């Protein structure tokens, strides 16, 4: 690091970001991936350097409900489609998105239904995939605890993939839906030093209106709005909160659960929040790409007042520890030993005038985790 400027947004004055509040081709993985490519190209043409897609956007959130009284044909048919349209990492689909990221020279974060690649397991996870501007997979994050009925569909992740990725546009971290109300977890990614906090949701919904448990939020009461605003202020970062939009026409007529889809609240509601907790874009409803310019001075000015990872913190009183593979570490210290992106290695090589492959060899010898492997 050659100057203090490099500590915020990678030394940039501003970074333009995009929230892809567009409908997936529901339960059609390949067609949805094509829509991702188109969105990446459009966002790049409009000057964005980071694009974020909603929770399990590739290729659809399970908006239906199951129980022991479920009709067998609907239940089995829905589950078979859910299985067949899940994403293997790596696979041609992730390669397609990676190639689009490389062509557009953009960072891409996309939610997907990821199926366990191990031969002995067919468990599906609610996963975020992080691609760098070279098209390499920096890493993935599996939702730690599916919420309520979500536990019928997804397995639980672990702490091994909690990370913040160091890039040339800043440090990027992310959590999935209800993980954003696990206070110690948010504290952990905050302590790792986020410039951008990605928060993905299946829609913007209120929980107290009725007659259904989840209803489209018409009055700003969606908890995702205020929890991401809170995190932006607490972490002194930009919160990129993207909520799903689903066009009813994108639900296939032959999908076994087509008549039981609760997509009323999947109308969007995405927002970009400044480090002071004030939205600078959104929340907005409807199908669209939402843009915001995130300026470095906003982080610097906020940190001068409240720097929870620095002068405003009291590590002598309270710390957040994180378990990664059986190793308990203080979250603020974990950032130094977490996954290292290809961009971070390249910048280090450039700064010290060393060949990049030699830096990677040293990282391998030190047994550091290189994000490009998608570990």
Rosetta blueprint (number, residue, H / E / L):
1 X L
2 X L
3 X L
4 X H
5 X H
6 X H
7 X H
8 X L
9 X H
10 X H
11 X H
12 X L
13 X L
14 X E
15 X E
16 X E
17 X E
18 X E
19 X E
20 X E
21 X E
22 X L
23 X L
24 X L
25 X L
26 X L
27 X L
28 X L
29 X H
30 X H
31 X H
32 X H
33 X H
34 X H
35 X H
36 X H
37 X H
38 X H
39 X H
40 X H
41 X H
42 X H
43 X H
44 X H
45 X H
46 X L
47 X L
48 X L
49 X L
50 X E
51 X E
52 X E
53 X E
54 X L
55 X L
56 X L
57 X L
58 X E
59 X L
60 X L
61 X L
62 X L
63 X L
64 X L
65 X L
66 X L
67 X L
68 X L
69 X L
70 X L
71 X L
72 X H
73 X H
74 X H
75 X H
76 X H
77 X H
78 X H
79 X H
80 X H
81 X H
82 X H
83 X H
84 X H
85 X L
86 X L
87 X E
88 X L
89 X L
90 X L
91 X L
92 X H
93 X H
94 X H
95 X H
96 X H
97 X H
98 X H
99 X H
100 X H
101 X H
102 X H
103 X H
104 X H
105 X L
106 X L
107 X E
108 X E
109 X E
110 X E
111 X E
112 X E
113 X E
114 X E
115 X E
116 X L
117 X L
118 X L
119 X L
120 X L
121 X L
122 X L
123 X L
124 X E
125 X E
126 X E
127 X E
128 X E
129 X E
130 X E
131 X E
132 X L
133 X L
134 X L
135 X L
136 X L
137 X E
138 X E
139 X E
140 X E
141 X E
142 X E
143 X L
144 X L
145 X L
146 X L
147 X L
148 X H
149 X H
150 X H
151 X H
152 X H
153 X L
154 X L
155 X L
156 X L
157 X L
158 X L
159 X H
160 X H
161 X H
162 X L
163 X L
164 X L
165 X E
166 X E
167 X E
168 X L
169 X L
170 X E
171 X E
172 X E
173 X E
174 X E
175 X E
176 X E
177 X H
178 X H
179 X H
180 X H
181 X H
182 X L
183 X H
184 X H
185 X H
186 X H
187 X H
188 X H
189 X H
190 X H
191 X H
192 X L
193 X L
194 X L
195 X L
196 X E
197 X E
198 X E
199 X E
200 X E
201 X E
202 X L
203 X L
204 X L
205 X E
206 X E
207 X L
208 X L
209 X L
210 X L
211 X L
212 X L
213 X L
214 X L
215 X E
216 X E
217 X L
218 X L
219 X L
220 X L
221 X L
222 X L
223 X H
224 X H
225 X H
226 X H
227 X H
228 X H
229 X H
230 X H
231 X H
232 X H
233 X H
234 X H
235 X H
236 X L
237 X L
238 X E
239 X E
240 X E
241 X E
242 X E
243 X E
244 X L
245 X E
246 X L
247 X L
248 X H
249 X H
250 X H
251 X L
252 X L
253 X L
254 X L
255 X L
256 X L
257 X L
258 X H
259 X H
260 X H
261 X L
262 X L
263 X L
264 X L
265 X L
266 X L
267 X E
268 X E
269 X E
270 X E
271 X E
272 X E
273 X E
274 X L
275 X L
276 X L
277 X L
278 X L
279 X E
280 X E
281 X E
282 X E
283 X E
284 X E
285 X E
286 X L
287 X L
288 X E
289 X E
290 X E
291 X E
292 X E
293 X E
294 X E
295 X E
296 X H
297 X H
298 X H
299 X H
300 X H
301 X H
302 X H
303 X H
304 X H
305 X H
306 X L
307 X L
308 X L
309 X L
310 X L
311 X L
312 X L
313 X L
314 X L
315 X L
316 X L
317 X L
318 X L
319 X L
320 X L
321 X E
322 X E
323 X E
324 X E
325 X L
326 X L
327 X E
328 X E
329 X E
330 X E
331 X H
332 X H
333 X H
334 X H
335 X H
336 X H
337 X H
338 X L
339 X L
340 X E
341 X L
342 X H
343 X H
344 X H
345 X H
346 X H
347 X H
348 X H
349 X H
350 X H
351 X H
352 X L
353 X L
354 X L
355 X L
356 X H
357 X H
358 X H
359 X H
360 X H
361 X H
362 X H
363 X H
364 X H
365 X H
366 X L
367 X L
368 X L
369 X L
370 X E
371 X L
372 X L
373 X E
374 X L
375 X L
